[in-house]
Amino acid sequence: QLQEYETFRNLGKGAHAPAGYKRIQVHMVFDIKHDGRHKSRMVAGGHLTDTPVESVYSGVVSLCSLRLVIFLAELNGLQLWGADIGNAYLEAKTKEKVYIIGGPEFGSELEGCTLLIDRALYGLKSSGARWHDKLFDILREMGWEVSKADNDVWMRANGECYEYIAVYVDDLAVAMKDPKAFMDQLCNDYGFKLKGVGPVEHHLGTTYGRDPDGTL
C-alpha cells in the first residue's frame, strides 16, 4: 500500500537529500482490530521533527454532535450508515521536508536508498491536518456545507430535510436518504478505498442495534 500510494520518492542508494530536508526514522506498529483482523502500520518518527510554523490542528466530531446526527436520522427516517476510509493519511500530500534511509524491511531494491516522504505518513506532526484539509475540500466540491456548530459535521438540503455527515478522522457516520450513492461517489470519483460500508453496526467503540420494535 505504501508503494501503491507512492509514499516515498527514491533518490537512489547513498544519495544526499536536498537542502532543508531532515532525516527521521520509521517503525512498525501492530494491532488487532475489534473484529479480530490483524493490522500493521508504518509510523513516522514525528517527534524528531521541528514543529511546523503553520497550524497542525485537526478536529474531530464531538460525541454530542454525533448523537444529534443519529437522532436526526431517526427523526427524519434517514438511513444511518458508516464507513472507514482506508489509508486515509496517505491520500494527502505532506509539506514537511523529511526523509529516511531504507532498511532491510524495504527489500533489496530500496535498502540503503534515500527516500523522501511525499505523503502524509502517520506519525508526522502535520499529517492529521493535511488529511483533514483534503477531505474537507472534497466534501465542499460535492456540495456539502460545514455546520456552524461543529466543523466536523457537514450538511446538505435534500427535499424536506437535511442530510448529514459526521467525520472522526477517517471514520464517517452519514444520515442520508441514499447513503450508497454517496459512498459510491467517494469510491468512483475520488478513488477512496472504503471499508465497513453499510448500516452502522460498530462505530467509534460503540455497538449499534435495534430492539424488536425497531428502536435504535
N, C-alpha and C positions, 0 to 999 in steps of 0.2 A: 504493500500500500504506500509506503514511503517513496518507493521508486515510481509508482503509478502517478502520484501527485507531484513528481519532480521536486521533492522537498529540498534536495541538495544540488548545487551547481559544482561539478567536478572540475578542478583546475589542474589535476594531474598529481602524480607522485612527487613529493618533495617541493611542490610549487609554493611560492610565497603568496600569502594573502594580500589583497590590496590594502593600501594605506587606510587606516581608520578602522579596520576590522579587528575584533578581539577573539582570541581563541578561548573556547569553553569546552566543557565535557558533556557527554550524554550518558544516561544509564537506563536500564530496563526496569519497569515496574510490572509485576504480575498480580492478577486479581481473579477472583471467582465471582461472577455476577449472581444476582438473586435467583435466577432460574437455572443455575448450575453451569452456565457457559464459562469457559476459561478465556481470559483476555490478557494480552500483553500490550504495553505501550512504551514507546521510546520517549523519554523525558529529557529536555534540555536543562543544563545547569544554569538557570536564570539568576541564581544567587551570585554568580561570578561576573555578571554584567552590571554596568552603571545604570542607575535609574533614569529612564528616558525623560527628556525635558517636557514633552507633551504628556497629557493625561493618559493614564493607562486604566482608568476606571471602567468597569464593565458591570452593569447592573443585572439583576435577575428579578423575575416577577415575585411579588410578595405573596405570602400564604393567604392573606386577606383577599388580595385581588384574584388569586386562583379560585378561591371558594366562591367569589362573586361571579366569575365566569361560569363555573359549574352550575350555580344557582340560576343564572340567566339562560343557560342551555336547557335546563329542566322547565323553567317558566315558559319559554317560547317554543318548546317542542323541537329544539335543535339536537342534532347528533353530536355527542361528545366523543371525539377521537383523540388518540395520542400518537406520537411518533418520536423517534430518536434519530437525529441527523448523524450519520456515521462519519467519522474522521473530520468533524466539523472544523477544528482549528486549521487543518491542512487545506481547507477550502480558501483560506485567506493568505495573503502575502504578508511577510514581515518587513518592517522598516529598520529593524535592528541589524547592525553590522557585526555579525558573529560567524565563526567558522569552527569546524572540528577537523581533526586528523582521523581518518577512518581506521578502525581497529580490525582485528581478525573476524569480528562478528559481521563485518560488511562483505566478507568474501574476498578472494584473491584479487579481483579486479579493482576493488576500491580500497583495500588495505594500504595504509600509508599515504593515501591521497588527501589533498587539501580540499575540503568540502564546505563551500559557502552555504549557509542556511537561508533558503529563499522563502520558505513557507513559515506560517505562524506555529512553529513546533510547540507542543505542550511543554510548559515549564518556563518559556521566555516571559519576561515581565509584561510585555505588551500584547501577547497572543490573544488573551481574552477580549481586549478592546478591538483588535483587528477583526476577529470573527464577529463580534457584536456589530461593528460598522458594516461589514459585508452583508450580514443577514438583514439588517435594517434597510440598507439600500435596496435590496431585492424586494422586501415587503412594500416599500414605498412605490417601487416600479410596478408592482402588481395591483396598486390602487388602494392599499391599506393606509390608515391613518393611526398615529400613535395616540393613546389615551392621555389626556391632560392630567389624569390622576396617577398613572403608573406608566413609566416609559417602556415597560416590557409587556404591556397589554395593547394589542392592536385591534382596531375596529373597522368595520365596513358595512354600510347600509345594504340590506337586501330585502326589499319589499317593506313589510310592516314592522320589521325588527332589524337589529344589528347582529352581525356575526363577530366572533372574537377569536383572537389567538393569544395565548399566554406563553411567554418564552422564558425558559430557565436554561440558559446557556445553549445546549443543543437538544433539549427536551421540549417538545411542543405539546400543548393541550389546546385543541381547537373546538369551538362550538359553532357549527355551521349546518346549513340545510344539505349541502352536498360536500362533505369533507374529502371524499375520494377524489373529486375533480381538483381540489386544491393540492392534495398530495401528489397527484399525477403531474400537475403543472410544475411543482418543485423538482420532480424527477426528470421530466421530459424537457422542460425549458431551461432549467438551471443546473441539471446534472447532479443533483444531490442524491446520495445513497441513503435511503430511509430504512429504518429498522423498527419493528414493533408497530407497524401501521395498522390501525383498526380501532374499534371501540375501546375506550380506556379500561384496562384491567389492572394495571400496576403503573403508578406514576409518582415520581419523587418519594419513593419509600412507602407509599400508601397503596393498599389493595382496594379496588372498587368492585362492587357487585350490586345486585338488586334483590329486594325481598320478593316473595311470590306475588305481591300486589303491584310490583313494578317500581317501588320506591328505591331510589338510588341510595 
